Each structure stands twice: as structure tokens, then as C-alpha cells.
């Protein structure tokens, strides 16, 4: 605890960590390489922290990197309990081959991560979105990926992804009015975002 102690830990290639959410915060330190599979991945994970025989279930809440070297300076975890809901950001992954993309459209993922609230047992590692039936101009909202296992903490009108007309596909048709309409639609969506 304290600046000198944490600096001494960092000099010894250790990362100071804190687990919040229990009765009292728990401080510990671990080697930096122990976190590589947890930190350097796009997936969301729950972890089991072994504190000398005492095991704590937790999720990664916050991480601080050195501004120049990108070394891990500090990690905050949040303790989870089987009967308490937790909120976590979960990555979105697309599956399938879209009809709109095959026809020359471009897949645009608007939200690569969604904030989800659920019991720890129901937390997904990833939210899979099937884009097979999507055509050019279609949008998929969070209501399409909602399940009974978890609640998505975004408004119902939040767009997860969309299939847009590519500029080359529009230019190939030779229809200037359609291209101007697509550009006006992009400007309107950008203003709305």
C-alpha cells in the first residue's frame, strides 16, 4: 500500500491490483505476464483469483497502462457473486455471410461491444449476431440480439450493425441521384450519432 510500495512492486515487474465489491477491498500483486491472456484479448472473461488458498471470482473492471511503455501499471477487479447481477461489456461477433455484402454492400459494425447485465452464470463470452438475411440498407438493433439470459443496457433503438451501399457499387450504377441520397443519409446518421 502507498506510493513507495507500489513503485517497488512495479520495479520488480509486479502489477499492483485491487479487488472491489466484497466487504473490504483486497489488495494483491502478481507478475505482469500472468495477465497477458486476460488483458490482450477482445473477449470478456470472468477470472478466479487465488489469494493463497482463498479463491475470489471476479471480472476485470479497469486497467491502467504506462503512457509511454504501455506496461500495465494497475488493475482493478470487481468481485462477483452467484446471486448478484453484474454489468459487463461483451464483444459482438458476426456469423454468416450477408446477402447485402455479397451484392456489393459494406458491413459496418456500429457497436463492437455491448453493455450487458446478468447473473455471472449467464454472462456470455461473446454476443453472436447472424447477418445471413441482411440486405443493403438493413440495420440490426439491440432488440434483435436480446435474450432472456441477460439484459442489454442500451436503448432499444441502438444500432448494432448495418449493411451500407458501397461507393463503388453506387458509382457503377451510374445513378447520381442515388449517390447523393446515400451521402445525405450518411450525413444524417453521423449527426444522429
C-alpha positions as CSV (number, residue, x, y, z in Angstrom):
1,X,0.0,0.0,0.0
2,X,1.2,3.5,-0.7
3,X,3.3,5.1,-3.5
4,X,6.7,3.7,-2.4
5,X,5.3,0.1,-2.0
6,X,3.6,0.2,-5.4
7,X,6.7,1.6,-7.1
8,X,8.8,-1.1,-5.5
9,X,6.3,-3.7,-6.9
10,X,6.4,-2.2,-10.4
11,X,10.3,-2.2,-10.3
12,X,10.1,-5.9,-9.5
13,X,7.9,-6.5,-12.6
14,X,4.8,-7.0,-10.4
15,X,1.4,-5.4,-11.0
16,X,-0.5,-4.0,-8.0
17,X,-4.1,-5.0,-8.1
18,X,-7.3,-4.4,-6.0
19,X,-10.5,-6.4,-5.8
20,X,-13.6,-4.4,-5.0
21,X,-17.1,-5.5,-4.4
22,X,-16.7,-7.6,-1.3
23,X,-16.9,-6.4,2.4
24,X,-13.5,-4.7,2.1
25,X,-11.2,-4.1,-0.9
26,X,-8.5,-6.7,-1.3
27,X,-5.0,-5.6,-2.4
28,X,-2.5,-8.0,-4.0
29,X,0.2,-8.1,-6.7
30,X,1.1,-10.6,-9.4
31,X,3.6,-10.8,-12.3
32,X,2.8,-8.8,-15.3
33,X,3.0,-11.8,-17.7
34,X,0.2,-13.5,-15.7
35,X,-2.3,-11.0,-17.2
36,X,-1.4,-11.4,-20.9
37,X,-4.3,-13.8,-21.7
38,X,-6.8,-11.6,-19.7
39,X,-5.8,-8.2,-20.9
40,X,-4.6,-8.7,-24.5
41,X,-7.8,-10.3,-25.9
42,X,-11.0,-8.9,-27.3
43,X,-13.1,-11.4,-25.3
44,X,-14.7,-10.7,-22.0
45,X,-13.8,-13.1,-19.2
46,X,-14.6,-13.9,-15.6
47,X,-11.5,-14.9,-13.6
48,X,-10.7,-16.8,-10.4
49,X,-8.1,-15.1,-8.3
50,X,-6.2,-17.4,-5.9
51,X,-5.0,-15.4,-2.9
52,X,-3.0,-18.0,-1.0
53,X,-5.8,-20.5,-0.7
54,X,-8.7,-18.1,-0.8
55,X,-10.4,-18.0,-4.2
56,X,-12.2,-15.0,-5.4
57,X,-14.4,-14.9,-8.5
58,X,-14.1,-11.5,-10.3
59,X,-14.3,-9.6,-13.5
60,X,-11.7,-7.1,-14.9
61,X,-13.1,-3.7,-14.2
62,X,-10.4,-1.2,-15.0
63,X,-6.8,-1.3,-16.2
64,X,-4.1,1.5,-16.3
65,X,-1.2,1.4,-18.7
66,X,2.0,3.4,-18.7
67,X,1.6,6.3,-21.3
68,X,4.9,5.6,-23.0
69,X,5.9,2.0,-22.5
70,X,2.3,0.5,-22.4
71,X,3.3,-1.6,-19.4
72,X,0.4,-2.4,-17.0
73,X,0.5,-0.1,-14.0
74,X,-2.6,-1.1,-12.1
75,X,-5.6,-3.4,-12.4
76,X,-9.0,-3.2,-10.6
77,X,-11.2,-6.2,-10.4
78,X,-14.8,-6.4,-9.2
79,X,-15.8,-9.4,-7.1
80,X,-18.8,-11.3,-8.4
81,X,-21.3,-13.5,-6.5
82,X,-23.5,-16.2,-8.0
83,X,-26.7,-14.5,-6.8
84,X,-25.9,-10.8,-7.7
85,X,-26.2,-9.4,-11.3
86,X,-23.2,-7.8,-12.8
87,X,-22.8,-5.3,-15.7
88,X,-20.0,-6.0,-18.2
89,X,-19.1,-5.1,-21.8
90,X,-19.3,-8.1,-24.1
91,X,-17.8,-8.1,-27.6
92,X,-20.1,-8.6,-30.7
93,X,-19.1,-11.2,-33.3
94,X,-20.9,-11.7,-36.7
95,X,-21.7,-15.1,-38.1
96,X,-22.9,-16.0,-41.6
97,X,-22.5,-14.4,-45.0
98,X,-24.8,-11.4,-45.7
99,X,-26.8,-11.2,-48.9
100,X,-26.2,-7.5,-48.9
101,X,-22.4,-7.8,-48.6
102,X,-22.4,-10.4,-51.5
103,X,-24.4,-7.9,-53.6
104,X,-21.7,-5.2,-53.1
105,X,-22.7,-3.6,-49.8
106,X,-20.4,-2.9,-46.8
107,X,-20.9,-4.3,-43.3
108,X,-20.5,-1.6,-40.7
109,X,-20.3,-2.7,-37.1
110,X,-21.5,0.4,-35.1
111,X,-21.2,-1.2,-31.6
112,X,-18.4,-3.7,-31.3
113,X,-19.1,-4.1,-27.6
114,X,-22.5,-4.1,-25.8
115,X,-23.0,-3.5,-22.1
116,X,-24.8,-6.5,-20.6
117,X,-26.3,-7.1,-17.2
118,X,-26.8,-10.7,-16.0
119,X,-26.0,-13.2,-13.3
120,X,-22.4,-14.4,-13.6
121,X,-23.5,-17.9,-14.8
122,X,-25.5,-16.3,-17.7
123,X,-22.8,-13.8,-18.9
124,X,-21.9,-14.6,-22.5
125,X,-18.2,-14.5,-23.6
126,X,-19.4,-13.1,-26.9
127,X,-22.7,-12.0,-28.5
128,X,-23.1,-13.7,-31.8
129,X,-25.1,-11.9,-34.5
130,X,-26.4,-13.8,-37.5
131,X,-26.2,-11.5,-40.6
132,X,-27.2,-14.1,-43.2
133,X,-30.5,-12.5,-44.2
134,X,-29.4,-8.8,-44.1
135,X,-29.6,-6.9,-47.3
136,X,-28.2,-3.5,-48.4
137,X,-29.8,-0.8,-46.2
138,X,-30.8,-3.1,-43.4
139,X,-29.9,-2.3,-39.8
140,X,-29.9,-4.6,-36.8
141,X,-30.9,-3.2,-33.4
142,X,-30.1,-4.4,-29.9
143,X,-33.7,-5.8,-29.6
144,X,-32.7,-8.5,-32.2
145,X,-29.9,-9.9,-30.0
146,X,-31.7,-9.6,-26.7
147,X,-32.3,-12.9,-24.8
148,X,-33.9,-14.0,-21.5
149,X,-30.4,-14.8,-20.1
150,X,-29.2,-11.2,-20.0
151,X,-30.4,-7.7,-20.4
152,X,-28.7,-5.3,-22.8
153,X,-28.1,-1.9,-21.1
154,X,-28.6,0.2,-24.3
155,X,-31.8,1.9,-25.6
156,X,-33.9,-0.3,-27.9
157,X,-33.1,1.9,-30.9
158,X,-29.3,1.4,-30.6
159,X,-27.9,0.0,-33.9
160,X,-25.5,-2.9,-33.5
161,X,-24.6,-3.1,-37.2
162,X,-25.8,-2.2,-40.7
163,X,-25.2,-3.1,-44.3
164,X,-24.5,0.1,-46.3
165,X,-24.2,0.7,-50.0
166,X,-20.6,0.9,-51.0
167,X,-19.4,3.9,-53.0
168,X,-18.1,1.7,-55.8
169,X,-21.4,-0.1,-56.1
170,X,-23.4,3.1,-56.3
171,X,-20.9,4.6,-58.8
172,X,-21.2,1.5,-61.0
173,X,-24.9,2.0,-61.4
174,X,-24.4,5.5,-62.9
175,X,-27.3,6.9,-60.8
176,X,-26.1,10.2,-59.4
177,X,-29.3,10.9,-57.5
178,X,-28.9,7.6,-55.6
179,X,-25.3,8.5,-54.7
180,X,-26.4,12.0,-53.4
181,X,-29.2,10.3,-51.4
182,X,-26.7,7.9,-49.8
183,X,-24.3,10.8,-48.9
184,X,-27.2,12.7,-47.4
185,X,-28.3,9.7,-45.4
186,X,-24.7,9.2,-44.1
187,X,-24.6,12.9,-43.0
188,X,-27.9,12.5,-41.2
189,X,-26.7,9.3,-39.4
190,X,-23.4,10.9,-38.5
191,X,-25.3,13.9,-36.9
192,X,-27.6,11.5,-35.1
193,X,-24.6,9.5,-33.7
